[in-house]
Amino acid sequence: MALGLIDVSIYAVHKIAHLVHKDPDFRERMRQDPAAATADFELTAQERAALLAGDVGRLAELGAHGYVLGALAQHQLVGLNMESYTQRIHSPLV
């Protein structure tokens, strides 16, 4: 079965969250300049905007897994902490 653009881009969102959790150099690049750190990942415009805004609720609506997105809050990136993550995962910023 071929992967569609949505599948590939959601994979990229998951990959970013995984790297944030496992790769200290990538995590620091995300802290300094998240737009530059994620520029080479194939994301839709909607996903990129939501990611950079820390809108995990919207990313979840688009198909990203909430547990994976938790790495962004755990490392306090893109304006997230555990409290804001909990609020946003249930109420997207849209």
Biopython code that builds the backbone (N, CA, C, O; Angstrom):
import numpy as np
from Bio.PDB.StructureBuilder import StructureBuilder

atoms = [
    (1, "MET", "N", (0.841, -1.171, 0.000)),
    (1, "MET", "CA", (0.000, 0.000, 0.000)),
    (1, "MET", "C", (0.890, 1.240, 0.000)),
    (1, "MET", "O", (1.805, 1.349, 0.816)),
    (2, "ALA", "N", (0.628, 2.159, -0.900)),
    (2, "ALA", "CA", (1.418, 3.380, -1.014)),
    (2, "ALA", "C", (1.018, 4.371, 0.071)),
    (2, "ALA", "O", (-0.148, 4.460, 0.455)),
    (3, "LEU", "N", (1.995, 5.104, 0.550)),
    (3, "LEU", "CA", (1.717, 6.134, 1.541)),
    (3, "LEU", "C", (1.331, 7.420, 0.833)),
    (3, "LEU", "O", (1.968, 7.806, -0.147)),
    (4, "GLY", "N", (0.305, 8.078, 1.316)),
    (4, "GLY", "CA", (-0.096, 9.365, 0.775)),
    (4, "GLY", "C", (0.672, 10.486, 1.448)),
    (4, "GLY", "O", (1.410, 10.252, 2.405)),
    (5, "LEU", "N", (0.501, 11.713, 0.948)),
    (5, "LEU", "CA", (1.187, 12.873, 1.509)),
    (5, "LEU", "C", (0.867, 13.034, 2.991)),
    (5, "LEU", "O", (1.756, 13.341, 3.786)),
    (6, "ILE", "N", (-0.394, 12.831, 3.371)),
    (6, "ILE", "CA", (-0.777, 12.979, 4.770)),
    (6, "ILE", "C", (0.009, 11.992, 5.630)),
    (6, "ILE", "O", (0.544, 12.377, 6.670)),
    (7, "ASP", "N", (0.088, 10.730, 5.219)),
    (7, "ASP", "CA", (0.817, 9.717, 5.972)),
    (7, "ASP", "C", (2.283, 10.103, 6.127)),
    (7, "ASP", "O", (2.850, 9.990, 7.214)),
    (8, "VAL", "N", (2.888, 10.555, 5.044)),
    (8, "VAL", "CA", (4.298, 10.921, 5.050)),
    (8, "VAL", "C", (4.520, 12.137, 5.939)),
    (8, "VAL", "O", (5.480, 12.165, 6.709)),
    (9, "SER", "N", (3.665, 13.131, 5.849)),
    (9, "SER", "CA", (3.882, 14.332, 6.639)),
    (9, "SER", "C", (3.621, 14.074, 8.127)),
    (9, "SER", "O", (4.335, 14.618, 8.969)),
    (10, "ILE", "N", (2.630, 13.268, 8.467)),
    (10, "ILE", "CA", (2.412, 12.923, 9.875)),
    (10, "ILE", "C", (3.604, 12.134, 10.393)),
    (10, "ILE", "O", (4.003, 12.301, 11.546)),
    (11, "TYR", "N", (4.175, 11.282, 9.559)),
    (11, "TYR", "CA", (5.406, 10.592, 9.938)),
    (11, "TYR", "C", (6.481, 11.626, 10.275)),
    (11, "TYR", "O", (7.221, 11.451, 11.243)),
    (12, "ALA", "N", (6.574, 12.698, 9.489)),
    (12, "ALA", "CA", (7.572, 13.739, 9.737)),
    (12, "ALA", "C", (7.320, 14.433, 11.074)),
    (12, "ALA", "O", (8.270, 14.739, 11.795)),
    (13, "VAL", "N", (6.066, 14.682, 11.412)),
    (13, "VAL", "CA", (5.735, 15.271, 12.717)),
    (13, "VAL", "C", (6.208, 14.333, 13.825)),
    (13, "VAL", "O", (6.812, 14.776, 14.802)),
    (14, "HIS", "N", (5.933, 13.043, 13.673)),
    (14, "HIS", "CA", (6.360, 12.063, 14.665)),
    (14, "HIS", "C", (7.887, 11.999, 14.743)),
    (14, "HIS", "O", (8.447, 11.885, 15.833)),
    (15, "LYS", "N", (8.553, 12.072, 13.609)),
    (15, "LYS", "CA", (10.018, 12.037, 13.565)),
    (15, "LYS", "C", (10.596, 13.232, 14.322)),
    (15, "LYS", "O", (11.549, 13.082, 15.086)),
    (16, "ILE", "N", (10.027, 14.407, 14.113)),
    (16, "ILE", "CA", (10.483, 15.610, 14.819)),
    (16, "ILE", "C", (10.350, 15.410, 16.323)),
    (16, "ILE", "O", (11.289, 15.688, 17.069)),
    (17, "ALA", "N", (9.199, 14.935, 16.775)),
    (17, "ALA", "CA", (8.976, 14.716, 18.209)),
    (17, "ALA", "C", (9.947, 13.670, 18.760)),
    (17, "ALA", "O", (10.454, 13.811, 19.873)),
    (18, "HIS", "N", (10.200, 12.633, 17.981)),
    (18, "HIS", "CA", (11.150, 11.601, 18.400)),
    (18, "HIS", "C", (12.556, 12.190, 18.536)),
    (18, "HIS", "O", (13.246, 11.931, 19.522)),
    (19, "LEU", "N", (12.974, 12.972, 17.560)),
    (19, "LEU", "CA", (14.299, 13.593, 17.624)),
    (19, "LEU", "C", (14.412, 14.553, 18.799)),
    (19, "LEU", "O", (15.453, 14.621, 19.453)),
    (20, "VAL", "N", (13.350, 15.288, 19.064)),
    (20, "VAL", "CA", (13.335, 16.187, 20.222)),
    (20, "VAL", "C", (13.630, 15.398, 21.493)),
    (20, "VAL", "O", (14.375, 15.858, 22.360)),
    (21, "HIS", "N", (13.053, 14.231, 21.597)),
    (21, "HIS", "CA", (13.203, 13.415, 22.798)),
    (21, "HIS", "C", (14.577, 12.746, 22.879)),
    (21, "HIS", "O", (15.136, 12.619, 23.969)),
    (22, "LYS", "N", (15.123, 12.320, 21.749)),
    (22, "LYS", "CA", (16.325, 11.480, 21.751)),
    (22, "LYS", "C", (17.624, 12.188, 21.360)),
    (22, "LYS", "O", (18.704, 11.703, 21.695)),
    (23, "ASP", "N", (17.544, 13.310, 20.669)),
    (23, "ASP", "CA", (18.743, 13.937, 20.104)),
    (23, "ASP", "C", (18.962, 15.331, 20.721)),
    (23, "ASP", "O", (18.285, 16.287, 20.342)),
    (24, "PRO", "N", (19.892, 15.447, 21.655)),
    (24, "PRO", "CA", (20.113, 16.735, 22.325)),
    (24, "PRO", "C", (20.484, 17.870, 21.363)),
    (24, "PRO", "O", (20.088, 19.014, 21.585)),
    (25, "ASP", "N", (21.235, 17.574, 20.305)),
    (25, "ASP", "CA", (21.602, 18.616, 19.339)),
    (25, "ASP", "C", (20.378, 19.131, 18.598)),
    (25, "ASP", "O", (20.212, 20.339, 18.431)),
    (26, "PHE", "N", (19.527, 18.222, 18.154)),
    (26, "PHE", "CA", (18.295, 18.636, 17.475)),
    (26, "PHE", "C", (17.396, 19.402, 18.435)),
    (26, "PHE", "O", (16.805, 20.415, 18.063)),
    (27, "ARG", "N", (17.293, 18.920, 19.667)),
    (27, "ARG", "CA", (16.474, 19.589, 20.673)),
    (27, "ARG", "C", (16.944, 21.032, 20.880)),
    (27, "ARG", "O", (16.121, 21.940, 21.001)),
    (28, "GLU", "N", (18.250, 21.245, 20.919)),
    (28, "GLU", "CA", (18.767, 22.600, 21.094)),
    (28, "GLU", "C", (18.478, 23.460, 19.863)),
    (28, "GLU", "O", (18.176, 24.646, 19.996)),
    (29, "ARG", "N", (18.569, 22.873, 18.668)),
    (29, "ARG", "CA", (18.206, 23.617, 17.446)),
    (29, "ARG", "C", (16.736, 24.003, 17.484)),
    (29, "ARG", "O", (16.371, 25.102, 17.064)),
    (30, "MET", "N", (15.892, 23.114, 17.981)),
    (30, "MET", "CA", (14.464, 23.429, 18.123)),
    (30, "MET", "C", (14.254, 24.554, 19.129)),
    (30, "MET", "O", (13.368, 25.391, 18.955)),
    (31, "ARG", "N", (15.057, 24.574, 20.166)),
    (31, "ARG", "CA", (14.940, 25.616, 21.185)),
    (31, "ARG", "C", (15.364, 26.971, 20.601)),
    (31, "ARG", "O", (14.729, 27.989, 20.874)),
    (32, "GLN", "N", (16.417, 26.981, 19.814)),
    (32, "GLN", "CA", (16.963, 28.219, 19.260)),
    (32, "GLN", "C", (16.151, 28.759, 18.086)),
    (32, "GLN", "O", (15.860, 29.954, 18.023)),
    (33, "ASP", "N", (15.785, 27.870, 17.150)),
    (33, "ASP", "CA", (15.089, 28.300, 15.934)),
    (33, "ASP", "C", (14.278, 27.133, 15.370)),
    (33, "ASP", "O", (14.743, 26.424, 14.478)),
    (34, "PRO", "N", (13.062, 26.936, 15.893)),
    (34, "PRO", "CA", (12.272, 25.778, 15.456)),
    (34, "PRO", "C", (11.951, 25.785, 13.964)),
    (34, "PRO", "O", (11.869, 24.721, 13.351)),
    (35, "ALA", "N", (11.772, 26.945, 13.379)),
    (35, "ALA", "CA", (11.476, 27.000, 11.938)),
    (35, "ALA", "C", (12.656, 26.466, 11.136)),
    (35, "ALA", "O", (12.467, 25.693, 10.197)),
    (36, "ALA", "N", (13.853, 26.865, 11.492)),
    (36, "ALA", "CA", (15.047, 26.376, 10.783)),
    (36, "ALA", "C", (15.279, 24.894, 11.055)),
    (36, "ALA", "O", (15.646, 24.148, 10.148)),
    (37, "ALA", "N", (15.068, 24.463, 12.296)),
    (37, "ALA", "CA", (15.299, 23.063, 12.661)),
    (37, "ALA", "C", (14.378, 22.116, 11.906)),
    (37, "ALA", "O", (14.750, 20.976, 11.631)),
    (38, "THR", "N", (13.183, 22.580, 11.570)),
    (38, "THR", "CA", (12.202, 21.713, 10.912)),
    (38, "THR", "C", (12.066, 21.981, 9.413)),
    (38, "THR", "O", (11.239, 21.362, 8.744)),
    (39, "ALA", "N", (12.866, 22.892, 8.892)),
    (39, "ALA", "CA", (12.729, 23.317, 7.492)),
    (39, "ALA", "C", (12.870, 22.165, 6.490)),
    (39, "ALA", "O", (12.212, 22.179, 5.450)),
    (40, "ASP", "N", (13.695, 21.193, 6.775)),
    (40, "ASP", "CA", (13.940, 20.104, 5.823)),
    (40, "ASP", "C", (12.947, 18.944, 5.933)),
    (40, "ASP", "O", (13.025, 17.984, 5.165)),
    (41, "PHE", "N", (12.027, 19.031, 6.872)),
    (41, "PHE", "CA", (11.026, 17.973, 7.025)),
    (41, "PHE", "C", (9.838, 18.257, 6.108)),
    (41, "PHE", "O", (9.408, 19.403, 5.971)),
    (42, "GLU", "N", (9.317, 17.213, 5.489)),
    (42, "GLU", "CA", (8.177, 17.349, 4.586)),
    (42, "GLU", "C", (6.888, 17.424, 5.390)),
    (42, "GLU", "O", (6.290, 16.405, 5.735)),
    (43, "LEU", "N", (6.475, 18.644, 5.677)),
    (43, "LEU", "CA", (5.243, 18.908, 6.407)),
    (43, "LEU", "C", (4.304, 19.696, 5.513)),
    (43, "LEU", "O", (4.752, 20.449, 4.648)),
    (44, "THR", "N", (3.013, 19.529, 5.716)),
    (44, "THR", "CA", (2.068, 20.389, 5.023)),
    (44, "THR", "C", (2.155, 21.773, 5.666)),
    (44, "THR", "O", (2.681, 21.910, 6.771)),
    (45, "ALA", "N", (1.653, 22.781, 4.995)),
    (45, "ALA", "CA", (1.667, 24.138, 5.548)),
    (45, "ALA", "C", (0.890, 24.179, 6.864)),
    (45, "ALA", "O", (1.289, 24.861, 7.808)),
    (46, "GLN", "N", (-0.208, 23.453, 6.917)),
    (46, "GLN", "CA", (-1.040, 23.394, 8.128)),
    (46, "GLN", "C", (-0.277, 22.759, 9.296)),
    (46, "GLN", "O", (-0.325, 23.258, 10.420)),
    (47, "GLU", "N", (0.412, 21.678, 9.027)),
    (47, "GLU", "CA", (1.190, 21.007, 10.067)),
    (47, "GLU", "C", (2.335, 21.891, 10.541)),
    (47, "GLU", "O", (2.586, 21.996, 11.742)),
    (48, "ARG", "N", (3.023, 22.521, 9.609)),
    (48, "ARG", "CA", (4.154, 23.383, 9.965)),
    (48, "ARG", "C", (3.669, 24.527, 10.867)),
    (48, "ARG", "O", (4.283, 24.816, 11.894)),
    (49, "ALA", "N", (2.573, 25.169, 10.478)),
    (49, "ALA", "CA", (2.037, 26.279, 11.279)),
    (49, "ALA", "C", (1.640, 25.793, 12.667)),
    (49, "ALA", "O", (1.951, 26.449, 13.662)),
    (50, "ALA", "N", (0.962, 24.659, 12.748)),
    (50, "ALA", "CA", (0.531, 24.121, 14.042)),
    (50, "ALA", "C", (1.741, 23.742, 14.902)),
    (50, "ALA", "O", (1.766, 24.029, 16.099)),
    (51, "LEU", "N", (2.727, 23.110, 14.302)),
    (51, "LEU", "CA", (3.921, 22.716, 15.036)),
    (51, "LEU", "C", (4.630, 23.936, 15.612)),
    (51, "LEU", "O", (4.963, 23.961, 16.797)),
    (52, "LEU", "N", (4.854, 24.924, 14.796)),
    (52, "LEU", "CA", (5.584, 26.112, 15.241)),
    (52, "LEU", "C", (4.798, 26.914, 16.273)),
    (52, "LEU", "O", (5.388, 27.631, 17.082)),
    (53, "ALA", "N", (3.475, 26.799, 16.251)),
    (53, "ALA", "CA", (2.627, 27.486, 17.234)),
    (53, "ALA", "C", (2.441, 26.656, 18.502)),
    (53, "ALA", "O", (1.845, 27.129, 19.469)),
    (54, "GLY", "N", (2.946, 25.418, 18.503)),
    (54, "GLY", "CA", (2.725, 24.543, 19.649)),
    (54, "GLY", "C", (1.288, 24.079, 19.754)),
    (54, "GLY", "O", (0.812, 23.757, 20.842)),
    (55, "ASP", "N", (0.595, 24.044, 18.627)),
    (55, "ASP", "CA", (-0.818, 23.661, 18.598)),
    (55, "ASP", "C", (-0.941, 22.142, 18.460)),
    (55, "ASP", "O", (-1.280, 21.623, 17.396)),
    (56, "VAL", "N", (-0.656, 21.446, 19.561)),
    (56, "VAL", "CA", (-0.691, 19.986, 19.537)),
    (56, "VAL", "C", (-2.097, 19.443, 19.320)),
    (56, "VAL", "O", (-2.261, 18.342, 18.793)),
    (57, "GLY", "N", (-3.101, 20.194, 19.717)),
    (57, "GLY", "CA", (-4.479, 19.768, 19.466)),
    (57, "GLY", "C", (-4.770, 19.690, 17.988)),
    (57, "GLY", "O", (-5.396, 18.738, 17.524)),
    (58, "ARG", "N", (-4.326, 20.675, 17.250)),
    (58, "ARG", "CA", (-4.526, 20.665, 15.797)),
    (58, "ARG", "C", (-3.719, 19.545, 15.163)),
    (58, "ARG", "O", (-4.214, 18.857, 14.270)),
    (59, "LEU", "N", (-2.482, 19.350, 15.611)),
    (59, "LEU", "CA", (-1.664, 18.257, 15.077)),
    (59, "LEU", "C", (-2.337, 16.909, 15.339)),
    (59, "LEU", "O", (-2.306, 16.024, 14.484)),
    (60, "ALA", "N", (-2.937, 16.753, 16.502)),
    (60, "ALA", "CA", (-3.656, 15.514, 16.812)),
    (60, "ALA", "C", (-4.850, 15.346, 15.879)),
    (60, "ALA", "O", (-5.118, 14.242, 15.404)),
    (61, "GLU", "N", (-5.569, 16.439, 15.614)),
    (61, "GLU", "CA", (-6.691, 16.370, 14.668)),
    (61, "GLU", "C", (-6.220, 15.955, 13.280)),
    (61, "GLU", "O", (-6.946, 15.288, 12.542)),
    (62, "LEU", "N", (-5.006, 16.351, 12.932)),
    (62, "LEU", "CA", (-4.459, 16.019, 11.617)),
    (62, "LEU", "C", (-3.896, 14.600, 11.555)),
    (62, "LEU", "O", (-3.517, 14.124, 10.485)),
    (63, "GLY", "N", (-3.843, 13.926, 12.706)),
    (63, "GLY", "CA", (-3.425, 12.530, 12.704)),
    (63, "GLY", "C", (-2.199, 12.207, 13.538)),
    (63, "GLY", "O", (-1.828, 11.038, 13.646)),
    (64, "ALA", "N", (-1.559, 13.203, 14.129)),
    (64, "ALA", "CA", (-0.395, 12.934, 14.968)),
    (64, "ALA", "C", (-0.851, 12.331, 16.295)),
    (64, "ALA", "O", (-1.943, 12.629, 16.779)),
    (65, "HIS", "N", (-0.022, 11.497, 16.865)),
    (65, "HIS", "CA", (-0.356, 10.811, 18.116)),
    (65, "HIS", "C", (-0.004, 11.703, 19.307)),
    (65, "HIS", "O", (1.120, 12.194, 19.414)),
    (66, "GLY", "N", (-0.963, 11.905, 20.189)),
    (66, "GLY", "CA", (-0.785, 12.775, 21.342)),
    (66, "GLY", "C", (0.372, 12.370, 22.237)),
    (66, "GLY", "O", (1.073, 13.232, 22.768)),
    (67, "TYR", "N", (0.583, 11.077, 22.411)),
    (67, "TYR", "CA", (1.687, 10.617, 23.256)),
    (67, "TYR", "C", (3.022, 11.054, 22.683)),
    (67, "TYR", "O", (3.897, 11.508, 23.421)),
    (68, "VAL", "N", (3.186, 10.922, 21.376)),
    (68, "VAL", "CA", (4.434, 11.305, 20.709)),
    (68, "VAL", "C", (4.650, 12.811, 20.829)),
    (68, "VAL", "O", (5.766, 13.269, 21.077)),
    (69, "LEU", "N", (3.573, 13.573, 20.651)),
    (69, "LEU", "CA", (3.676, 15.034, 20.726)),
    (69, "LEU", "C", (4.064, 15.516, 22.121)),
    (69, "LEU", "O", (4.560, 16.632, 22.275)),
    (70, "GLY", "N", (3.847, 14.695, 23.121)),
    (70, "GLY", "CA", (4.198, 15.051, 24.491)),
    (70, "GLY", "C", (5.666, 15.385, 24.675)),
    (70, "GLY", "O", (6.019, 16.098, 25.614)),
    (71, "ALA", "N", (6.533, 14.886, 23.799)),
    (71, "ALA", "CA", (7.966, 15.198, 23.889)),
    (71, "ALA", "C", (8.211, 16.695, 23.749)),
    (71, "ALA", "O", (9.143, 17.230, 24.348)),
    (72, "LEU", "N", (7.381, 17.372, 22.962)),
    (72, "LEU", "CA", (7.542, 18.820, 22.791)),
    (72, "LEU", "C", (7.303, 19.540, 24.117)),
    (72, "LEU", "O", (8.017, 20.484, 24.453)),
    (73, "ALA", "N", (6.310, 19.097, 24.857)),
    (73, "ALA", "CA", (6.009, 19.704, 26.158)),
    (73, "ALA", "C", (7.030, 19.292, 27.203)),
    (73, "ALA", "O", (7.454, 20.107, 28.023)),
    (74, "GLN", "N", (7.421, 18.036, 27.172)),
    (74, "GLN", "CA", (8.379, 17.530, 28.149)),
    (74, "GLN", "C", (9.672, 18.343, 28.103)),
    (74, "GLN", "O", (10.308, 18.570, 29.132)),
    (75, "HIS", "N", (10.052, 18.773, 26.916)),
    (75, "HIS", "CA", (11.291, 19.541, 26.749)),
    (75, "HIS", "C", (11.033, 21.040, 26.605)),
    (75, "HIS", "O", (11.936, 21.808, 26.273)),
    (76, "GLN", "N", (9.798, 21.440, 26.858)),
    (76, "GLN", "CA", (9.382, 22.844, 26.860)),
    (76, "GLN", "C", (9.798, 23.577, 25.578)),
    (76, "GLN", "O", (10.527, 24.568, 25.611)),
    (77, "LEU", "N", (9.312, 23.059, 24.463)),
    (77, "LEU", "CA", (9.596, 23.641, 23.156)),
    (77, "LEU", "C", (8.321, 24.202, 22.538)),
    (77, "LEU", "O", (7.215, 23.843, 22.942)),
    (78, "VAL", "N", (8.481, 25.067, 21.576)),
    (78, "VAL", "CA", (7.413, 25.735, 20.816)),
    (78, "VAL", "C", (6.293, 26.260, 21.720)),
    (78, "VAL", "O", (5.108, 26.142, 21.408)),
    (79, "GLY", "N", (6.704, 26.839, 22.840)),
    (79, "GLY", "CA", (5.744, 27.459, 23.744)),
    (79, "GLY", "C", (4.951, 26.498, 24.597)),
    (79, "GLY", "O", (3.943, 26.883, 25.191)),
    (80, "LEU", "N", (5.384, 25.259, 24.667)),
    (80, "LEU", "CA", (4.651, 24.248, 25.431)),
    (80, "LEU", "C", (5.338, 23.913, 26.748)),
    (80, "LEU", "O", (6.563, 23.952, 26.862)),
    (81, "ASN", "N", (4.527, 23.588, 27.722)),
    (81, "ASN", "CA", (4.958, 22.913, 28.944)),
    (81, "ASN", "C", (3.861, 21.884, 29.211)),
    (81, "ASN", "O", (2.915, 21.784, 28.429)),
    (82, "MET", "N", (3.966, 21.138, 30.270)),
    (82, "MET", "CA", (2.977, 20.071, 30.485)),
    (82, "MET", "C", (1.570, 20.625, 30.701)),
    (82, "MET", "O", (0.593, 20.014, 30.267)),
    (83, "GLU", "N", (1.459, 21.759, 31.358)),
    (83, "GLU", "CA", (0.133, 22.344, 31.590)),
    (83, "GLU", "C", (-0.500, 22.829, 30.283)),
    (83, "GLU", "O", (-1.662, 22.534, 30.003)),
    (84, "SER", "N", (0.273, 23.575, 29.487)),
    (84, "SER", "CA", (-0.289, 24.077, 28.225)),
    (84, "SER", "C", (-0.546, 22.927, 27.249)),
    (84, "SER", "O", (-1.494, 22.975, 26.465)),
    (85, "TYR", "N", (0.298, 21.896, 27.300)),
    (85, "TYR", "CA", (0.071, 20.723, 26.446)),
    (85, "TYR", "C", (-1.290, 20.111, 26.754)),
    (85, "TYR", "O", (-2.069, 19.829, 25.844)),
    (86, "THR", "N", (-1.572, 19.910, 28.027)),
    (86, "THR", "CA", (-2.843, 19.295, 28.424)),
    (86, "THR", "C", (-4.025, 20.128, 27.939)),
    (86, "THR", "O", (-5.017, 19.576, 27.463)),
    (87, "GLN", "N", (-3.930, 21.439, 28.054)),
    (87, "GLN", "CA", (-5.003, 22.315, 27.579)),
    (87, "GLN", "C", (-5.135, 22.241, 26.064)),
    (87, "GLN", "O", (-6.239, 22.088, 25.541)),
    (88, "ARG", "N", (-4.019, 22.349, 25.366)),
    (88, "ARG", "CA", (-4.057, 22.428, 23.900)),
    (88, "ARG", "C", (-4.398, 21.108, 23.222)),
    (88, "ARG", "O", (-4.998, 21.111, 22.147)),
    (89, "ILE", "N", (-4.031, 19.982, 23.824)),
    (89, "ILE", "CA", (-4.337, 18.703, 23.188)),
    (89, "ILE", "C", (-5.847, 18.495, 23.127)),
    (89, "ILE", "O", (-6.349, 17.793, 22.250)),
    (90, "HIS", "N", (-6.573, 19.116, 24.075)),
    (90, "HIS", "CA", (-8.031, 18.992, 24.108)),
    (90, "HIS", "C", (-8.743, 20.142, 23.424)),
    (90, "HIS", "O", (-9.906, 20.010, 23.043)),
    (91, "SER", "N", (-8.062, 21.271, 23.263)),
    (91, "SER", "CA", (-8.665, 22.456, 22.639)),
    (91, "SER", "C", (-7.657, 23.123, 21.705)),
    (91, "SER", "O", (-6.879, 23.972, 22.138)),
    (92, "PRO", "N", (-7.667, 22.743, 20.429)),
    (92, "PRO", "CA", (-6.730, 23.353, 19.481)),
    (92, "PRO", "C", (-6.838, 24.865, 19.469)),
    (92, "PRO", "O", (-7.886, 25.417, 19.802)),
    (93, "LEU", "N", (-5.771, 25.533, 19.092)),
    (93, "LEU", "CA", (-5.724, 26.978, 19.067)),
    (93, "LEU", "C", (-6.505, 27.580, 17.901)),
    (93, "LEU", "O", (-6.778, 28.780, 17.899)),
    (94, "VAL", "N", (-6.863, 26.774, 16.923)),
    (94, "VAL", "CA", (-7.511, 27.244, 15.686)),
    (94, "VAL", "C", (-8.477, 28.312, 15.903)),
    (94, "VAL", "O", (-9.089, 28.794, 14.949)),
]
sb = StructureBuilder()
sb.init_structure("model")
sb.init_model(0)
sb.init_chain("A")
sb.init_seg("    ")
for serial, (resi, resn, name, xyz) in enumerate(atoms, 1):
    if name == "N":
        sb.init_residue(resn, " ", resi, " ")
    sb.init_atom(name, np.array(xyz, "f"), 0.0, 1.0, " ", f" {name:<3s}", serial, name[0])
structure = sb.get_structure()
